[in-house]
Amino acid sequence: MSDQIRMQDEQEAWYVMRFAKRNQYHSEQVQTLLEAMQQKGIAVFRPMQEQLCQRGGKLRKSLQPVLGDLFFAKGSRQQIADFVEFVFGQVQFKFK
């Protein structure tokens, strides 16, 4: 049984993460984390949402990061968990 769990941990998969204490971490720090993860070979993706902005009477679409510090990362569960904990200490995130 433990071998099966270990295999799942070593497999690369996409994980959804959200920083629990949103006010504690600014977007700049999250961006720094994502860049550091990319340098370690972990694929990361921040979802974007379209927003309609009204400027000068014209509606313009703009892409903004989704509210909250939500991102997807691809790597082994253990690798990602260790890396996030190493960079930010006790950061709560969940795997899906």
Backbone bond lengths (Angstrom), bond angles and torsions (degrees), N, CA, C in turn:
res aa  C-N    CA-C-N  psi(-1)  N-CA   C-N-CA  omega(-1)  CA-C   N-CA-C  phi
1 M - - - 1.468 - - 1.526 110.69 -
2 S 1.338 115.65 -43.11 1.464 118.07 -178.26 1.533 111.28 -66.47
3 D 1.349 116.61 -31.63 1.461 119.43 177.26 1.524 110.98 -64.19
4 Q 1.318 115.17 -37.99 1.465 119.71 179.95 1.530 110.29 -65.30
5 I 1.322 116.53 -42.57 1.464 121.03 178.78 1.526 109.70 -64.06
6 R 1.328 116.47 -42.04 1.455 120.52 -179.29 1.536 110.23 -62.91
7 M 1.321 116.38 -41.67 1.465 120.08 178.19 1.521 110.91 -60.55
8 Q 1.332 116.68 -41.80 1.456 119.93 179.26 1.529 110.61 -64.31
9 D 1.320 116.36 -38.00 1.461 120.43 178.64 1.520 111.32 -64.68
10 E 1.331 116.92 -35.73 1.460 120.22 -176.01 1.521 112.53 -81.32
11 Q 1.328 117.04 -18.57 1.462 119.89 179.51 1.522 109.82 -71.98
12 E 1.336 114.47 143.31 1.458 118.51 176.07 1.519 108.87 -81.79
13 A 1.305 115.88 135.72 1.459 121.52 178.04 1.523 108.23 -152.09
14 W 1.309 115.92 162.73 1.466 120.16 176.45 1.517 109.18 -84.23
15 Y 1.305 117.06 130.94 1.456 122.15 177.84 1.518 109.19 -120.08
16 V 1.322 114.96 143.07 1.463 120.75 177.71 1.515 107.75 -98.41
17 M 1.323 117.22 129.35 1.455 120.68 -179.60 1.523 110.15 -128.12
18 R 1.306 114.66 142.70 1.464 120.07 174.01 1.523 107.57 -138.51
19 F 1.307 115.94 130.42 1.455 118.92 178.02 1.520 108.95 -71.82
20 A 1.322 115.35 127.98 1.462 120.40 -172.90 1.528 111.51 -71.08
21 K 1.325 116.81 -46.15 1.461 120.22 -177.73 1.527 107.71 -94.83
22 R 1.306 114.77 88.58 1.467 120.02 -170.54 1.530 112.14 -63.69
23 N 1.332 116.93 -37.66 1.459 119.63 -176.46 1.526 112.64 -72.66
24 Q 1.323 116.11 -19.21 1.459 120.04 -175.34 1.524 111.53 -77.79
25 Y 1.326 116.78 -29.89 1.457 120.54 -176.56 1.514 109.53 -117.51
26 H 1.309 115.92 125.83 1.456 119.94 179.40 1.523 109.14 -87.45
27 S 1.331 115.31 159.42 1.462 120.69 -178.80 1.526 111.32 -55.52
28 E 1.321 116.94 -34.10 1.463 121.01 -179.77 1.527 110.53 -61.81
29 Q 1.332 116.64 -41.59 1.461 120.54 179.75 1.521 111.19 -68.60
30 V 1.344 115.76 -37.27 1.463 119.35 177.80 1.522 109.32 -64.79
31 Q 1.333 116.54 -42.09 1.465 120.60 178.64 1.529 110.50 -61.09
32 T 1.328 116.71 -40.12 1.459 120.99 176.96 1.523 110.89 -60.82
33 L 1.340 116.03 -42.13 1.459 120.67 178.43 1.520 110.82 -62.19
34 L 1.341 116.52 -45.62 1.461 120.19 -178.03 1.528 110.63 -62.20
35 E 1.320 116.98 -41.18 1.470 120.48 179.16 1.530 110.19 -64.70
36 A 1.328 116.64 -40.87 1.466 120.39 179.38 1.528 110.73 -65.19
37 M 1.325 116.56 -39.01 1.456 120.12 178.63 1.528 110.87 -64.97
38 Q 1.339 115.81 -39.73 1.465 119.56 178.35 1.524 110.91 -62.25
39 Q 1.333 116.52 -38.67 1.465 120.02 179.52 1.532 111.07 -65.23
40 K 1.338 116.97 -26.27 1.465 121.19 178.51 1.528 111.69 -88.44
41 G 1.318 116.67 5.81 1.461 120.05 176.51 1.513 114.82 86.75
42 I 1.334 117.37 13.75 1.465 120.69 176.26 1.527 107.52 -95.73
43 A 1.320 116.05 124.12 1.467 119.35 178.40 1.524 108.85 -74.39
44 V 1.332 116.46 133.03 1.458 119.99 179.18 1.525 109.77 -130.06
45 F 1.311 115.37 153.04 1.452 121.23 -177.17 1.514 108.58 -148.10
46 R 1.313 116.50 126.54 1.465 120.93 175.01 1.514 107.79 -104.74
47 P 1.324 117.97 120.10 1.456 119.25 179.41 1.528 111.31 -66.15
48 M 1.302 115.61 145.28 1.466 120.89 178.93 1.527 108.17 -117.07
49 Q 1.317 115.39 152.83 1.458 118.90 175.07 1.524 108.52 -126.58
50 E 1.314 114.63 145.91 1.461 119.35 178.20 1.514 108.93 -79.68
51 Q 1.325 115.58 138.48 1.455 120.26 175.35 1.519 108.17 -127.89
52 L 1.310 114.87 142.19 1.458 119.27 175.35 1.517 107.65 -93.57
53 C 1.319 116.58 121.25 1.454 121.66 -179.38 1.525 108.01 -113.15
54 Q 1.303 115.54 137.54 1.459 118.93 177.44 1.521 108.39 -102.71
55 R 1.324 115.33 114.80 1.466 120.37 178.74 1.514 108.25 -129.61
56 G 1.292 115.52 125.31 1.460 119.72 177.21 1.524 112.37 58.19
57 G 1.339 115.71 34.21 1.455 119.30 177.93 1.518 114.16 81.06
58 K 1.343 117.60 -2.49 1.462 120.45 179.53 1.519 109.88 -110.32
59 L 1.321 114.85 140.77 1.462 119.42 175.96 1.522 108.97 -85.78
60 R 1.316 116.38 129.78 1.463 120.80 178.79 1.513 108.98 -128.83
61 K 1.301 115.02 141.86 1.467 119.16 175.95 1.523 108.75 -86.23
62 S 1.308 115.73 140.18 1.459 118.91 173.33 1.519 108.43 -138.57
63 L 1.313 115.48 146.53 1.462 120.47 177.41 1.518 108.61 -93.77
64 Q 1.308 115.71 125.95 1.462 121.17 179.98 1.529 108.27 -125.14
65 P 1.325 117.26 147.74 1.470 117.71 173.94 1.526 109.35 -59.88
66 V 1.325 115.98 143.90 1.455 120.38 178.47 1.523 108.81 -60.55
67 L 1.312 115.40 140.78 1.461 120.14 -177.58 1.519 110.85 -56.80
68 G 1.304 115.25 140.84 1.463 120.24 -176.47 1.515 108.94 88.47
69 D 1.299 116.43 158.99 1.457 120.39 -178.86 1.517 109.00 -89.91
70 L 1.329 114.42 77.10 1.458 121.92 -177.54 1.524 108.07 -108.79
71 F 1.327 116.09 134.64 1.458 118.09 174.17 1.515 110.28 -155.25
72 F 1.312 114.74 163.20 1.454 121.87 178.04 1.521 107.92 -109.77
73 A 1.301 116.47 141.76 1.460 120.60 177.50 1.517 108.57 -134.94
74 K 1.327 115.81 143.19 1.462 119.94 179.31 1.518 109.18 -116.65
75 G 1.309 115.56 120.36 1.452 122.28 179.04 1.514 107.15 176.67
76 S 1.318 116.93 -173.00 1.461 118.07 176.01 1.531 107.83 -77.22
77 R 1.312 114.93 149.98 1.465 120.55 -177.81 1.523 111.27 -56.34
78 Q 1.327 116.19 -45.89 1.465 120.37 -177.36 1.522 111.47 -65.85
79 Q 1.331 116.39 -41.55 1.462 121.38 -179.67 1.527 110.57 -60.10
80 I 1.325 115.44 -45.79 1.463 119.62 -178.63 1.522 110.49 -68.79
81 A 1.333 116.64 -44.77 1.464 120.53 -179.09 1.526 110.86 -60.20
82 D 1.325 116.77 -45.36 1.468 120.53 179.89 1.520 110.64 -63.22
83 F 1.323 116.14 -41.71 1.460 119.77 -175.27 1.523 110.97 -68.13
84 V 1.324 116.78 -45.10 1.464 119.85 -179.26 1.520 110.28 -64.50
85 E 1.329 116.78 -42.23 1.460 119.92 -179.95 1.524 110.54 -65.52
86 F 1.341 116.21 -37.50 1.456 121.17 179.63 1.528 110.98 -64.80
87 V 1.318 116.67 -41.52 1.461 119.68 -175.62 1.522 111.82 -77.19
88 F 1.327 116.64 -44.19 1.464 119.31 -170.96 1.523 114.36 -112.67
89 G 1.325 118.38 1.35 1.452 118.38 -174.46 1.521 109.25 74.98
90 Q 1.302 116.53 -140.89 1.468 120.02 -175.77 1.523 110.12 -78.58
91 V 1.302 116.43 88.20 1.459 122.10 174.86 1.517 107.29 -104.93
92 Q 1.309 115.89 129.13 1.460 119.11 -179.56 1.521 109.21 -90.15
93 F 1.298 115.98 127.02 1.456 120.02 172.34 1.504 108.06 -147.11
94 K 1.310 116.70 160.34 1.459 118.91 -177.02 1.515 110.16 -122.19
95 F 1.319 114.86 150.76 1.453 121.13 176.91 1.517 108.39 -96.83
96 K 1.332 116.03 142.19 1.470 120.38 175.01 1.498 108.30 -125.62
